[in-house]
């Protein structure tokens, strides 16, 4: 079950096979509940279960805290620095983005950062690392990159392999 079968997957488990910290992972969900499992091939591991549809973010934070306390390699929290962008600059990113088969993503300004919501994620906070790159506080979500057209207008947002065009 832990042999690589396709991409980063074994039979049922996601595999992280880095030489310094090989691990296998699995998440679970049912209405009103979320669970996350992470286990190292060295015997370390944790299973976190939450009673909330939004519990995955909390589970990842708890796993990071455990990893930090027990010095698990490549699992501790990332230290990130946000840059300050004014409300007018942040407003350029606000709008509706078409993510194709995944539906629309809505991005809005809240205080000093952006918040995105879609069918894939509800109210994900994004903090500016630069004028093109934003990062979530949740470690399991990739950074978000914005692209501009020749006029300087924000037209595309990318998060990992997912790309969405601004429609309004």
C-alpha positions as a Markdown table, in Angstrom:
| # | Residue | x | y | z |
|---|---|---|---|---|
| 1 | Unk | 0.0 | 0.0 | 0.0 |
| 2 | Unk | 3.0 | 2.3 | 0.5 |
| 3 | Unk | 4.7 | 1.6 | -2.8 |
| 4 | Unk | 4.4 | 4.4 | -5.3 |
| 5 | Unk | 1.7 | 3.5 | -7.8 |
| 6 | Unk | 0.7 | 6.7 | -9.7 |
| 7 | Unk | 2.2 | 10.1 | -9.2 |
| 8 | Unk | 2.5 | 10.8 | -5.5 |
| 9 | Unk | 0.1 | 8.0 | -4.5 |
| 10 | Unk | 0.3 | 4.5 | -3.2 |
| 11 | Unk | -2.8 | 2.4 | -2.7 |
| 12 | Unk | -5.0 | 4.8 | -0.8 |
| 13 | Unk | -2.2 | 6.9 | 0.8 |
| 14 | Unk | -0.5 | 10.0 | -0.5 |
| 15 | Unk | 3.2 | 9.6 | -0.4 |
| 16 | Unk | 5.9 | 12.2 | 0.4 |
| 17 | Unk | 9.1 | 10.3 | -0.4 |
| 18 | Unk | 11.8 | 12.9 | 0.3 |
| 19 | Unk | 15.1 | 11.3 | 1.3 |
| 20 | Unk | 15.3 | 13.2 | 4.6 |
| 21 | Unk | 11.7 | 12.7 | 5.8 |
| 22 | Unk | 9.6 | 10.0 | 3.9 |
| 23 | Unk | 6.0 | 10.0 | 5.0 |
| 24 | Unk | 2.6 | 8.7 | 4.1 |
| 25 | Unk | -0.6 | 10.8 | 4.5 |
| 26 | Unk | -4.4 | 10.3 | 4.3 |
| 27 | Unk | -7.3 | 12.6 | 4.9 |
| 28 | Unk | -10.9 | 11.8 | 5.6 |
| 29 | Unk | -14.2 | 13.6 | 5.5 |
| 30 | Unk | -17.8 | 13.0 | 6.4 |
| 31 | Unk | -20.5 | 15.6 | 6.9 |
| 32 | Unk | -19.5 | 17.6 | 10.0 |
| 33 | Unk | -16.1 | 15.8 | 10.4 |
| 34 | Unk | -12.6 | 16.0 | 9.1 |
| 35 | Unk | -9.5 | 13.8 | 9.8 |
| 36 | Unk | -5.9 | 13.9 | 8.9 |
| 37 | Unk | -3.2 | 11.3 | 9.3 |
| 38 | Unk | 0.5 | 11.7 | 8.8 |
| 39 | Unk | 3.0 | 9.0 | 9.5 |
| 40 | Unk | 6.8 | 8.8 | 9.0 |
| 41 | Unk | 8.4 | 5.6 | 7.9 |
| 42 | Unk | 10.5 | 6.0 | 11.1 |
| 43 | Unk | 7.5 | 5.4 | 13.3 |
| 44 | Unk | 6.5 | 9.0 | 14.1 |
| 45 | Unk | 3.0 | 10.1 | 13.3 |
| 46 | Unk | -0.2 | 11.7 | 14.3 |
| 47 | Unk | -3.9 | 11.4 | 13.6 |
| 48 | Unk | -6.1 | 14.4 | 14.2 |
| 49 | Unk | -9.9 | 14.2 | 14.1 |
| 50 | Unk | -12.2 | 17.3 | 14.2 |
| 51 | Unk | -15.9 | 17.8 | 14.4 |
| 52 | Unk | -16.3 | 20.5 | 11.8 |
| 53 | Unk | -16.5 | 20.8 | 8.0 |
| 54 | Unk | -13.7 | 23.4 | 8.3 |
| 55 | Unk | -11.6 | 21.2 | 10.6 |
| 56 | Unk | -8.8 | 20.3 | 8.1 |
| 57 | Unk | -7.1 | 23.7 | 8.6 |
| 58 | Unk | -7.1 | 23.1 | 12.4 |
| 59 | Unk | -5.9 | 19.6 | 11.9 |
| 60 | Unk | -2.9 | 20.8 | 9.9 |
| 61 | Unk | -2.1 | 23.4 | 12.5 |
| 62 | Unk | -2.1 | 20.8 | 15.2 |
| 63 | Unk | 0.1 | 18.5 | 13.1 |
| 64 | Unk | 2.5 | 21.3 | 12.6 |
| 65 | Unk | 2.6 | 22.0 | 16.3 |
| 66 | Unk | 3.3 | 18.3 | 17.1 |
| 67 | Unk | 6.0 | 18.2 | 14.4 |
| 68 | Unk | 7.6 | 21.3 | 15.8 |
| 69 | Unk | 7.6 | 20.0 | 19.4 |
| 70 | Unk | 9.1 | 16.6 | 18.4 |
| 71 | Unk | 11.4 | 18.1 | 15.7 |
| 72 | Unk | 10.1 | 16.2 | 12.8 |
| 73 | Unk | 12.0 | 17.2 | 9.7 |
| 74 | Unk | 10.2 | 19.3 | 7.0 |
| 75 | Unk | 7.0 | 19.5 | 9.0 |
| 76 | Unk | 7.3 | 22.5 | 11.2 |
| 77 | Unk | 5.5 | 25.8 | 10.6 |
| 78 | Unk | 6.8 | 28.0 | 7.8 |
| 79 | Unk | 7.9 | 31.5 | 8.9 |
| 80 | Unk | 6.6 | 34.0 | 6.3 |
| 81 | Unk | 6.7 | 37.7 | 6.1 |
| 82 | Unk | 3.9 | 39.7 | 4.7 |
| 83 | Unk | 4.4 | 43.0 | 2.8 |
| 84 | Unk | 2.1 | 45.9 | 3.3 |
| 85 | Unk | -0.1 | 46.7 | 0.4 |
| 86 | Unk | -2.7 | 49.5 | 0.6 |
| 87 | Unk | -6.4 | 48.9 | 0.2 |
| 88 | Unk | -6.4 | 50.4 | -3.3 |
| 89 | Unk | -3.7 | 48.0 | -4.4 |
| 90 | Unk | -5.4 | 45.0 | -2.8 |
| 91 | Unk | -8.7 | 46.0 | -4.5 |
| 92 | Unk | -7.1 | 45.3 | -7.9 |
| 93 | Unk | -7.1 | 41.6 | -7.1 |
| 94 | Unk | -10.8 | 41.5 | -5.9 |
| 95 | Unk | -13.3 | 40.0 | -8.2 |
| 96 | Unk | -14.7 | 36.8 | -9.6 |
| 97 | Unk | -12.3 | 34.3 | -11.3 |
| 98 | Unk | -13.5 | 31.4 | -13.5 |
| 99 | Unk | -11.7 | 28.2 | -12.6 |
| 100 | Unk | -13.3 | 26.1 | -15.3 |
| 101 | Unk | -14.7 | 22.8 | -14.1 |
| 102 | Unk | -14.1 | 23.9 | -10.4 |
| 103 | Unk | -16.5 | 26.8 | -10.8 |
| 104 | Unk | -15.9 | 30.4 | -9.8 |
| 105 | Unk | -13.6 | 31.7 | -7.1 |
| 106 | Unk | -14.5 | 35.0 | -5.4 |
| 107 | Unk | -11.7 | 37.2 | -4.0 |
| 108 | Unk | -12.4 | 40.1 | -1.7 |
| 109 | Unk | -10.4 | 42.5 | 0.4 |
| 110 | Unk | -10.5 | 42.2 | 4.2 |
| 111 | Unk | -8.4 | 44.6 | 6.2 |
| 112 | Unk | -4.8 | 44.1 | 5.1 |
| 113 | Unk | -5.2 | 40.9 | 3.1 |
| 114 | Unk | -7.4 | 39.0 | 0.6 |
| 115 | Unk | -10.0 | 36.3 | 1.3 |
| 116 | Unk | -11.0 | 33.8 | -1.4 |
| 117 | Unk | -14.0 | 31.5 | -1.3 |
| 118 | Unk | -15.1 | 28.9 | -3.8 |
| 119 | Unk | -16.6 | 25.4 | -3.9 |
| 120 | Unk | -13.1 | 24.1 | -3.1 |
| 121 | Unk | -12.3 | 26.4 | -0.1 |
| 122 | Unk | -14.4 | 28.6 | 2.1 |
| 123 | Unk | -12.9 | 31.9 | 3.3 |
| 124 | Unk | -9.2 | 31.2 | 2.8 |
| 125 | Unk | -7.1 | 34.2 | 4.0 |
| 126 | Unk | -4.2 | 35.2 | 1.6 |
| 127 | Unk | -1.5 | 37.5 | 2.8 |
| 128 | Unk | 0.8 | 39.4 | 0.4 |
| 129 | Unk | 4.4 | 38.3 | 0.0 |
| 130 | Unk | 4.8 | 40.6 | -2.9 |
| 131 | Unk | 2.6 | 42.4 | -5.5 |
| 132 | Unk | 2.3 | 39.1 | -7.4 |
| 133 | Unk | 2.5 | 36.4 | -4.7 |
| 134 | Unk | 0.2 | 35.8 | -1.8 |
| 135 | Unk | 0.4 | 33.0 | 0.8 |
| 136 | Unk | -2.2 | 31.3 | 3.1 |
| 137 | Unk | -1.5 | 30.6 | 6.7 |
| 138 | Unk | -2.5 | 27.0 | 6.2 |
| 139 | Unk | 0.6 | 25.0 | 5.3 |
| 140 | Unk | -1.1 | 22.5 | 3.0 |
| 141 | Unk | -2.3 | 25.1 | 0.5 |
| 142 | Unk | 0.1 | 26.4 | -2.1 |
| 143 | Unk | 0.9 | 30.1 | -2.6 |
| 144 | Unk | -1.3 | 32.1 | -5.0 |
| 145 | Unk | 0.3 | 34.0 | -7.9 |
| 146 | Unk | -1.4 | 36.8 | -9.9 |
| 147 | Unk | -0.6 | 37.7 | -13.5 |
| 148 | Unk | -1.3 | 41.0 | -15.2 |
| 149 | Unk | -1.9 | 42.0 | -18.8 |
| 150 | Unk | 0.0 | 44.6 | -20.7 |
| 151 | Unk | -2.2 | 47.4 | -19.1 |
| 152 | Unk | -1.3 | 46.2 | -15.6 |
| 153 | Unk | -4.7 | 44.7 | -14.9 |
| 154 | Unk | -4.9 | 41.5 | -12.9 |
| 155 | Unk | -6.2 | 38.8 | -15.3 |
| 156 | Unk | -5.2 | 35.4 | -14.0 |
| 157 | Unk | -4.7 | 33.7 | -10.6 |
| 158 | Unk | -2.7 | 30.5 | -10.2 |
| 159 | Unk | -2.7 | 28.2 | -7.1 |
| 160 | Unk | -0.5 | 25.2 | -7.7 |
| 161 | Unk | -1.7 | 23.5 | -10.9 |
| 162 | Unk | -5.1 | 25.4 | -10.8 |
| 163 | Unk | -5.5 | 28.5 | -12.9 |
| 164 | Unk | -8.4 | 30.9 | -13.1 |
| 165 | Unk | -9.2 | 33.9 | -15.3 |
| 166 | Unk | -10.7 | 37.1 | -13.9 |
| 167 | Unk | -14.2 | 37.5 | -15.3 |
| 168 | Unk | -15.3 | 40.6 | -13.3 |
